[in-house]
Structures are given as structure tokens and as C-alpha cells.
Amino acid sequence: MQNFMIKALPLLAILLTVLTCGSASAQKTRDQLFPTFQKDLSTLQQKETAPDPRKTAASTRELIFTNYQRPAGSSVQRRAAITPAGANKPLPSDMPVTEAAQKLAPKPKSTKAPIQPQQ
């Protein structure tokens, strides 16, 4: 066991030296490419963090849709605004099923054209 530790110690020292030199050269390259990196990083860290929306949201809808705004007017008013002025017929979804079935015209029965024999 001691023999292994004696052989591994120089290898660990070399590995530590290589990693330290690599890190220093990476910082030097970063500083040359991005001279204001440290300043930008410190301003990002100092920025005020937004409050947690889970603590400020009153409902699940507000939590999921953060900029949700309810449309003006009710659904009946929106429907009236969409339909033309002359069309005061109720929408098919507003009619009872029996009344809608009565208003449907019966389908004509399809008659097949007679096939004439070939001569």
C-alpha cells in the first residue's frame, strides 16, 4: 500500500500543477476576450431578484398565466359583437336539441339512376 502511495504522489502533484496552469490560462484568455466580464458578473449578482410568484399569486390561473387579463365584457356581449346586426337568430348551441331537430329539413332519399342495358 505504501509503495502505491509513493508512486501516486508525484502523479497527483503533476496533475494539480497542470490543472492550475490550465485554469490560469483560461482566465487570461477570458480577460482578453471579455475585458468587462468581472464588472458584468458583479452587476448580474447585485440585481434585485423578483419575488417568488407562488407567494404573490392569488389563484392558480395567475400563477400559470402571469400576464393574464380577462377580456372586457361577458361572453354574451362578445357574441353579440361578433354577429352581424341583422342576424338576431340564436346560435345553434343555444337552442334545445328538440327544437333544432324540428328546424332541420328532412334529407331527400337518394334514388339511384337506372342503369340502361348496353346493346
N, C-alpha and C positions, 0 to 999 in steps of 0.2 A: 504494500500500500504506500509506504513512504517512497519507494522507488518511482511510482507513478506520479506522486505529488512533486517530486524533484524535477521530473521531465515536463510536467504540465505548467509549472511556474513560469519558465521563460516564454512559453507559448501564450499564456494569459497576458504577460507583460507586453508582448509584441501586439497582440490583438487590441489591448487597451490603447496603446500608442497609435495604432492605425485608425481606430475609431475617433480618437481625439483630434488627430490631424484632419480627418475627413470632415468632421463637424466644423472645425475652424475654417477650412477652405469653402465649405458650403455657405457659412455666414459671410465670408468675404465676398463671394460671388453674389449673394443676395444683396449685400450692401452696395455693390457696384451697379447691379441691375435696377434695384429699387432703393434710391437714396433716402426716401421718406418713409420707409417701411416701419421703423420703430415709432415714428410720430403717428402714423396712421393706425397702427396697432393700439397705441395708448388711447387715441380718441375713440376707437371702437369699444374698448374696455370701459371707458368712462361714460359711454352713452347710457341714458336712463332706460331701464328695461320697462316694457309695457306691463301693466297689471295683468294678472292671470285671468283670462276671460271666464274660467269656471267659477271664479269667486264673484264676478260682477254681473254675470248673465242672470236674468230673471226666469228664463224658460229655456227649454232645450232648443227651440227654434232660434232664439237669439244666440245661443252658443254655436249652433251649426252654421247658420247664415248670419255672419257678423254684420253685414250691411243691409239686412232685410228691411224693406219699407213696405207697409201694407198699401195696396193700391187705393186710390181715392174712390169713394162710393161703394155701394154694395153690389152684389152680383146682378141683381135685377136692374139696377141703374146702368151697369156696364152693358148688359144685354140689350137694353133699350137704345143705348147709344150706337150699338153695332147694327141693329136692324134698320132698314130704310123707314122713312117717315110714314109712308102709306101702308106699310105692312104691319097690321096690328094683330095678325094671326098668332095664336100661341105656338110656341115651339113644340115639336113632336114629343119632346121629353116631358113637357108639362101636361099633356093630355093623358087621360086614363087609357088603359090598354083597350078596353071595350069600345070606347069612342073612336080611337084610332083605327081599329079593325073595321068598324062600320064605314068610315070615310074612305077606306081603300076600295078602289074599283076592282070588281072581280076580274080575274085573269081569263081572257078568252081561251077556250080549249083549242089546242092546236090540232088542225086537221092536216093529215098528210096528203100531199098531192098524189092523185092516182098515177100509177106507173103504166104508161102505154106500152103494149107489147110491140116488139120490134118485128118488122116484116122482112 
